[in-house]
Amino acid sequence: MSRHRFEAAVEAAVAALGLSRGKDLVGLLAQRRSKERALAELATPGVGVAVAEVYDAMEAESVPQAEAAAYVRGYVAALLRARDTVQVRTVWSGPSTPAVPVRATAQVLVEVIDQAREELLAMTYAARPYPALTRALAEATSRGVETHIVVETLAGARGLLSGREPAEAFASVPGLRLWHWARDRSAHVRSRQHAKLAVADRRTLFVGSANLTESASRRNIEAGVLVSGGEAPRRAAEHVVELQRLGVLQPMDAVGRKSASRRP
């Protein structure tokens, strides 16, 4: 028997919860927990409506909780398998050619940010306010994504960047954590924090030449690689987190002033 409403509700709920908390939903269904109990235990901004719809669809289409749990378990397992399948795609901005379709780097960056449900890590050299990226970052933090961005500083760039501090591009995003490379100038003469990447939930990695600016994302010729699944996204995220733990990367506040605290 086809149960379109229930299947659609499960898809939306797992997308909102993420795969790890999707497993928690499986457990609640298997234990025959009520809708109210599930909403209490899965209390995360933006997921209540989706979880409630799973229960409402179960009732409307007469889906037993044991069957619902089995379906959600299988759905999550399929997504986990798909996630581990490695896909690599090139991303170009600028003039197109018949051989290579061009996707705006900004579009890909927004897609990576939108995919994040638990953690988002990004690094950039230059940064300027860009509404599409700022909006995507604000939506990520509002749904509970732990978001960290590493930026260069004007002092670190030593005259190669001008104007406002790159960190100020993200001052309007509440909950976002900013970091900088606290390098020893005597050991790193003329060094720059020049990496440009974004990692969502350690399973999607975008790395390329584009800074987090509108000109880099939309107007320049830029090239990058989008990696989904496999080891590369996880290893990239682990490297950034380890640099934070070691104090190589240190926190800044939202307008670029250096802070003494470290990531817990």
C-alpha positions in Angstrom: 0.0 0.0 0.0 1.4 3.4 -1.0 1.5 5.9 1.8 2.7 9.1 0.1 2.0 11.5 3.0 4.0 9.4 5.5 6.9 8.8 3.1 7.1 12.6 2.4 6.9 13.3 6.1 9.8 11.0 6.8 11.9 12.5 4.1 11.3 16.1 5.5 11.9 15.0 9.1 15.2 13.3 8.4 16.3 16.3 6.3 15.5 18.6 9.2 17.0 16.3 11.9 20.1 15.1 10.2 21.1 11.4 10.0 22.3 11.1 13.6 19.1 12.5 15.1 17.1 10.6 12.5 18.3 7.5 14.3 16.9 9.0 17.5 13.5 9.2 15.8 13.8 5.5 14.9 14.3 4.7 18.6 11.3 6.7 19.7 9.1 5.1 17.2 10.4 1.6 18.0 9.6 2.3 21.7 6.1 3.5 20.8 6.7 6.9 22.2 3.9 9.5 21.8 4.1 12.5 19.5 4.5 14.8 22.6 7.4 12.7 23.9 9.1 12.8 20.5 8.7 16.5 20.2 10.2 17.0 23.7 13.2 14.7 23.1 13.9 16.0 19.6 13.5 19.7 20.6 15.7 21.5 18.1 14.8 24.7 16.3 13.1 24.1 13.0 12.3 20.4 13.4 9.1 20.3 15.5 6.7 20.7 12.6 8.5 18.0 10.6 8.4 15.5 13.4 4.8 16.2 14.3 3.9 15.6 10.6 5.4 12.1 10.8 3.1 11.2 13.6 0.1 12.9 12.0 0.8 11.1 8.7 1.1 7.8 10.6 -2.3 8.3 12.1 -3.9 9.5 8.9 -2.6 6.6 6.8 -2.8 3.9 9.6 0.9 3.2 9.8 1.8 1.2 12.9 4.7 2.6 14.9 6.8 -0.6 14.5 6.4 -0.3 10.7 7.1 3.4 10.8 10.3 2.7 12.8 11.4 0.1 10.3 10.8 2.5 7.4 12.7 5.3 8.9 15.6 3.0 9.8 15.8 1.8 6.3 15.6 5.3 4.9 18.4 6.6 7.2 20.5 3.6 6.3 20.1 4.3 2.5 21.1 7.9 3.0 24.2 6.8 5.0 25.2 4.5 2.2 24.6 7.2 -0.4 26.6 9.7 1.7 29.6 7.4 1.7 29.6 7.2 -2.1 32.3 9.6 -3.3 31.3 12.1 -5.9 33.7 14.7 -7.3 32.6 17.6 -9.5 34.4 20.6 -10.8 32.9 24.0 -10.3 33.7 27.0 -12.5 32.6 30.6 -12.4 33.0 33.0 -15.3 32.6 32.6 -19.1 31.1 29.2 -20.1 32.2 26.9 -22.9 30.3 24.2 -24.8 32.4 21.5 -23.1 32.0 22.6 -19.5 28.8 23.9 -17.9 29.4 26.8 -15.5 27.7 26.9 -12.1 28.1 30.1 -10.1 30.5 29.5 -7.2 28.1 31.5 -5.0 25.3 29.0 -5.8 27.5 26.0 -4.8 28.7 27.7 -1.6 25.1 28.4 -0.6 24.1 24.8 -1.4 27.0 23.5 0.9 25.9 25.8 3.7 22.2 24.7 3.3 23.2 21.1 3.5 24.8 21.5 7.0 22.7 20.3 9.9 25.3 19.9 12.6 28.6 21.6 11.7 29.9 24.0 9.1 33.6 25.0 8.8 34.9 27.5 6.3 38.1 29.3 5.5 38.7 32.4 3.4 41.4 35.0 2.7 39.3 38.0 1.8 35.7 38.5 2.7 33.1 41.2 1.9 29.4 41.4 2.8 27.4 39.3 0.3 23.7 39.0 1.0 23.2 35.5 -0.4 26.0 34.0 1.7 25.1 36.0 4.8 21.5 34.9 4.6 22.5 31.2 4.2 24.9 31.4 7.1 22.3 33.1 9.3 19.8 30.4 8.4 22.4 27.7 9.3 23.1 29.2 12.7 19.4 29.6 13.4 18.8 25.9 12.9 21.5 25.0 15.3 24.5 24.4 13.0 27.8 25.0 14.8 29.4 27.4 12.3 33.1 28.4 12.3 34.8 30.6 9.7 38.6 31.3 9.6 39.6 34.6 8.0 42.7 36.5 7.3 43.3 39.8 9.2 44.5 43.1 7.8 47.6 42.9 10.0 48.2 39.3 8.8 47.9 40.3 5.1 50.5 43.0 5.6 49.1 45.5 3.2 47.8 43.1 0.6 44.2 43.5 1.9 42.6 47.0 2.4 39.5 48.5 3.7 37.6 46.8 6.6 38.6 43.7 8.4 37.5 40.5 6.5 35.8 39.4 9.7 33.4 42.3 9.6 31.6 40.7 6.6 30.1 38.2 9.1 29.3 40.6 11.9 25.5 40.4 11.2 25.3 36.6 11.6 24.4 35.7 15.2 26.1 32.6 16.7 28.8 32.4 14.1 32.3 31.9 15.4 35.3 33.6 13.8 38.9 32.5 13.9 42.3 33.7 12.7 45.7 32.2 12.3 47.7 33.3 15.4 51.1 32.8 13.7 54.5 33.6 15.0 55.8 36.3 12.7 59.4 35.4 13.3 58.7 31.8 12.1 56.2 32.7 9.3 57.6 35.6 7.5 55.3 36.9 4.7 52.8 34.1 5.4 49.1 34.3 4.6 46.0 32.5 5.6 45.1 31.8 2.0 42.9 28.7 2.2 39.4 28.9 0.7 37.1 26.0 1.6 33.8 25.0 3.2 32.9 21.7 4.8 29.4 20.7 5.8 28.9 17.9 8.4 32.2 16.4 7.4 30.7 14.8 4.3 30.6 17.7 1.7 33.7 19.7 0.9 34.1 22.6 -1.5 37.6 23.8 -2.0 38.7 26.3 -4.7 40.2 29.7 -5.6 37.2 31.9 -4.6 37.2 34.1 -1.5 33.9 34.7 0.3 33.2 37.9 -1.7 30.6 38.7 -4.4 33.2 39.4 -7.0 34.9 36.0 -6.4 31.6 34.1 -6.2 29.9 35.7 -9.2 32.1 37.8 -11.5 35.6 36.4 -11.6 36.9 33.3 -13.3 37.2 30.9 -10.4 37.7 27.1 -10.2 36.9 24.7 -7.5 36.1 21.1 -6.6 33.1 19.8 -4.8 33.6 16.5 -3.0 30.6 14.6 -1.5 31.3 11.5 0.6 34.5 9.7 1.3 37.5 10.6 3.4 38.3 14.1 2.1 35.6 16.1 3.8 36.1 14.4 7.1 39.9 14.8 7.0 39.6 18.5 6.0 37.3 19.2 8.9 39.5 17.2 11.4 42.5 19.3 10.3 40.7 22.6 10.9 39.4 21.4 14.3 42.9 20.2 15.3 44.4 23.6 14.4 41.8 25.2 16.7 42.5 22.7 19.5 46.3 23.4 19.3 45.8 27.2 19.3 47.2 27.7 15.9 43.8 29.1 15.0 42.4 31.4 17.7 38.9 33.0 18.1 37.9 36.5 17.2 34.7 38.3 18.0 32.2 39.3 15.3 34.0 42.5 14.2 37.5 41.1 14.1 39.0 41.9 17.4 41.1 39.0 18.7 39.7 37.0 21.7 41.5 35.0 24.3 39.1 32.1 24.5 39.5 28.8 22.5 37.1 26.4 21.1 36.1 23.9 23.8 
